[in-house]
Amino acid sequence: MEFVAKTVKEAIEKGLAELNLTEEQANVYVIEEPVKGLFGRLKGNAVVEITAKETLVSKKAENNQLNKQKATELVEKVLSLMGIEANATLSEKDEKTVITLSSEDSSALIGYRGEVLDALQTLAGAMANMGNKTYKKVVVDCENYRDRREETLVKLAHKLEEKATEMKREVLLEAMNPFERRIIHTALAESATVTTRSEGKEPNRYVVIVPNDKDEYSKPYNAGRNNKRDGKGARNDRRSRPSGKGSSRSSFSSGKPAPRKTTSVGFGTYLGNSLKDKD
């Protein structure tokens, strides 16, 4: 990596600090030095290239691989304690570390909407990145659940996009983890008829789909209406609509999706490196 400063010394110090290396652990190459001008003033900047010595790189790579193996073993051990027999296979894909699980009881291994996988992924990510300065993404998957879930959410996003556009009302989705919310945001990022935002607090944060020509006097449509809202047992969207012409029922729900009873650790949520949705 190249580092720039006013003097060679400053450039070297800057590079060593950023790479967390000592002079003994680094190879330093001076690419450019500032030139002395009139009255001894320096013109230009110093540019140096600093790389870690090969032995240090090899040691770090070895430690990283060891941590990944430990993460895989940790996942298998936790599942064993849960009474789930499963095999874990370690691989690298698209700059990600992937731990693929196989089991006869895959439904228990995946959990409700991937909550078991999410929890295992958080543990695996913490173990695999132990001692690392930069975090490398770790994914725990089973039977290609991650890709299938993403496909389902993209279809849901476009279906609710149409509904929000047709009704000219905001559409509130149920609570989702950060990764799933990001899928919704990304799926509708280029929409010509709606925008999206996130509301609420973790773990009950949810996506709101907002039509561009929203009726300002309309109430939000709750797409997650099968759940209680705000934990207060408020009635769902269908039952809380006005029953007829001129009706002004005061029991209209706030439209917020229900808090989840169990706290889920989101797919894409990692210790020290949480993926954040767009707001």
N, C-alpha and C positions, 0 to 999 in steps of 0.2 A: 504493500500500500504506500501511496505517496502522501507526504505531509509538507505543508507550506507554512513558513513563518518568516520573520524579518531577518533572523540569523540562522546559520546552520545548527548551532547549539540549541536554539529554541525549537527548531523543527524536529530535531532528534528527541528532545525531552517531550515534546507534544506527542510524537509517534509512540514512544515507549510507554507513556502513560495510557494512551488510548488502547494499545495492544496488550497492556498489562505485562510488559516484559522488562527485564533488566538488560543492560548493555551486553552482558555475557550470553544472554539467551537470544540475541538478535543479530541479524546481518544488516548493516547500514551502508547504503550507497548514496553518495552526494551527487545529485543530478544537476543542480544549478546553485550557484552562489551569488549573493548580491554583489553588485559592482560599486567600487568607491568612485564617487563623483567629486564635484568641486567642494573644496574645504573638508574633504574626508567623509562627506556624507554618503551613506549607502543608498544605491538605487536598485530597485527590484527586490525580489524575495528569494529566500533560500528554499530549495526543493530537495527533499531526501526521500529515498525509498527504504522502507524497513520491512523485513520479513523475519519470521521466527526460524531459528535454526532447525534443521531437519529432525534432530533427535527429539526436540520439544514437540514438534508437530506429530511425530510418530507416537509419542507418549500420550498426547491429548486424544488422538484417534483411538488408541488402545483403551483409554479410560472411557471414552464415549461408547464404544462398542460393549464394554463390560457393563456399563450402566443400562444399556438397552437390554442386554441379556437378563440383568437383575429385574428390570421392569417386567419382562415377559414372565419370569418365574414368580414375581409378586402377584401378577394377575391370576396365574394358575393356582397359587396358594390361597388367595382370597376366595376364588370360586370353590375350591375344595372345602374351605371352612363353611361356605354357604350350602354345601351338599350338592354342588353341581360339578360333575366330572366333565372336563373340557381340555382340549389341546390348544396350545397357543403357538402360532408360527410368526416369526419375526422377518420382516422384509422392508425394503426401501422403495418408495414410489413417489415421483414428482417432488423430490426434496422433503418428503415426509417419512417418518418412521411409522410403519403399519404393523400392528399386532392383530392377526386374524385368528378368531376363535372358532372352533368346531365342537359341537356337542349334540347328543341325542335330544337334550332338552333345551333347544335353542330359544324357545319362547321365554323360559325363565331366565336365560342368560341375557337376552336383550332387554327384558323388562318393559314396563308400560312406556310406550313411545321412546324407547332407548335409554331409560333412566339408569338401568344397571350398567349398560355399556358406557354411559357418560361418567358414572362414578368411577368405574374401572379405568377409564381414559385419564381422568384427573390424577389418579394414583400413579398410573404408568408414566404420565408426562412429568410428574414431579421426580420420580425415580430416574428416568432416562436423562433428565437435564440437570441432575445434581452436580453442582460445582461448575456449571457452564455459565459463561458470561452472556452468551446469546442463546435464546430459547429455540429449540427445534421442535416443530409440530409433531405430536404423537397421536395417532388415530387407533382406536380399538374398535374392530368391526366383527360382524358375524353374519354370514349368509348375505353379504352385500347389502346389509340393512341401511347403511349411510346413503348410498346412491338411490335406493328405492324410496327412502324417506324424503330426500331432496326432490325427486321427481313428483311425489305426492304433493309436497308443499308448493311447487311451482304451478301445478295444475289448480290447486286451491286458490292461489294468488290471482290467477287469471279469471277464475270463476267469480270470485268476489269483486274483482275489478269491474266486471260486467254488471254485477248487482248494484254496486255503488253508483256506477254511471247511470244505470236505468232509474234507480230510486232517487238519485240526487241527495243521498244521505251518506253520512260517514258509516263505515262498516268496521266494527270492532272484532278483532280475532281473539281467540283464547290466549291465555298466558303461554309464552314460549321461551325457550332458552336463547341466549345471544346468537348462537349459530343459526338456529331456525328463523329467528327474526331477520337476520341478514339475508337469508335465502328469499324471504318475502320482499324485502326492500330491493334486492338486486333484480328479482323477477319483474318488478313493476317500475324500475328506474327509468325506462324509456317510454313509459305509458304516455299517450297523448291526452288521456281523459282523467287520470287520477295521480295523486301524490301519496306518499306514505310517511308516517312518523311513528315513534314509539312513545308510550306513556306508561306510568306506573313505576313501582319499585320492585327490584328483584326480591324473591323469585317470581313475582306476579306481573312482570313487565310484559306488555303486549303491543301488537301493531295495530295502528288505525289507518284504514284506507280512506282517503279524502277525495271526493269527486271535485273536479275543477269548477263545475257549475253547481256547487252545493246549495241546496235550499237552506238558508240561514235559520229558518223557523222549524226545521225538521229535527226529530230526535235521532240519535245514532241507532243503527241496526246492529244488534249483538249476534255475531255469527257463532259465538260460543255459548248460546243461550241455554244449553242443556245443563250448564253449571250454575250454582248459586252465585250471585254477584256480591262482591265486597264482603262475603262471609256473613251477610245479614239475612239470607233467605229471601231476597227480593225476587219477585216473579220475573219469568223470562220475557223476552221481547214480544213474542206473539201474544201472550196473555196480558201484557201491560199496555197494549195499544188501545186507543179510544175505541169503544164498542160500537159507536154509531155516529151519525151526523150531529154535530153540535155538542158531542160528549166532551167533558173536560175532567176526566178522571185524574185525581191528584196522586194516584199511586204509580205514576210513570216511573219506571226504573231509571237509575242514573246511567245505565248502559255500559257499566264497567264489567269486564269479564271477571270470573270468579278466581279468587286466590287458590292456588293449588294446595292440597292438604300436605303433600310431601314436597320437600325442597329438593329440586333436581339440580344436578350439576351439568351445565349445558355442554352439548357436543361442540367442541371448539372453545370450551372454557378451560383454561389451563392456569395452574398456579404460577403466578408471576408473569403471565402473558395472556390475559383475558382478551378474547376477541370482542370488540365493542361494536354494537350496531351503530347506525349512522347518526343517532343523536344520544 
